[in-house]
Amino acid sequence: MRIFALFNLKPGVDPQAYLEWARTVDLPTANGLPSVDSFRLFAATGLLGSDATPPYSHIEVLDINDMDQLGRDVATEAMQAVAAAFGEMVDVTFITTQEITA
């Protein structure tokens, strides 16, 4: 399963402080979970064919190999601390997906 997290930083959150936290805490912690094959963070840079500002400033892409294991992983004390810190910094929408193939 692939999960997309679309989010904006909350008012007052320093973008550089967020990025430092993401690089040193969020990305390495999530990428170390048994349920996560890949966890990547992207900055939205624009809307194709438009000068409009994207509705979200950041996108996380999580490739999950086992949703039951993910539930166990996020229940750990370490991940609860990461999730709490993330929640203090961002307004997020998580979208779960299932790939459609031919």
N, C-alpha and C positions, 0 to 999 in steps of 0.2 A: 504494500500500500504506500502511496505517496501522500504526504500531508503538506499543504501550503499554509504558511502563517503570514498573513498580510497585516502590516502594522505601521503605525506612526508613533513617534516618540511623544510622550506626554508633555504638556507645556512645562517649561522650566528644566527639562532634562537636557544636559549638555551633550550634543551629538558626539563629540570626541571622547567624552567619558563613557558613553554607551558603547562606542566602537572598541575602546580599550577593554571594557568588560566582556564584550562579545568575543573578542579575539583570545583573551586570556582565561575566561571562565566558561562561557556558554558553549562555544564551538568545541573546545577540547572535552568538556564534560559530556555533552550529548553524543559526540562522535565516539566516546568510549563505552557507551551503553551497549549491552549485548543485542538489544532489539533494533538498533539503528545501524543500517548499512552505510548511510551517508547523511550528513547534516551540513547544509551550506547556507550562507547568508549573502543576499544580494541587496544593493542599493538601487532603487528605481531611478532611472535617469531620464525618463520621458515617456510620452505616448506616441507611438508610431504614427507619423503623418499629421501630427498636431503640435501646436505650441503650448497646449494646456498642461497644467501640472498634474502628474499622476495622483490618483486618490490615496495611494499609500507610498510611504517613503522607503520602506524595506520589505523584503520578502525572504522568508526562510523556506527551504525545501528539505523535507525529511523523507528519506526512503526507509521504510519500516519493514523488517522481515518477519515480525511476530507481534501482533497487537496485544495478545495476552501478556507477553513478556514486557512490552512497553508499559502496560499497566503496573506491573511489578517494579519496573525500573523507575518510573516517575514517583512511586510511593516511597522510595528511599529518602532518608533524611537529607542526603547531599542534593538530590534532584528537587526536593521540596524547597530547599534554600535557593537553588538556581531559579526555580519557577517563581518564587516570591519576589526575588530581585527583578526578574524580567517583568512581572506584573506591575511593579512599582514604576518602571520606566516607560512602558508602552501601552497603547490601546490596540489590542490584537483580535483578529478573526482567524480561526483555524478552519481550514477546509480539507476534509478527507476526500480521497479520490480512488477510483478504480479505473484502470486503463481499459480502453475499448480497442480491441484488435480486429483485424480483418478476418 
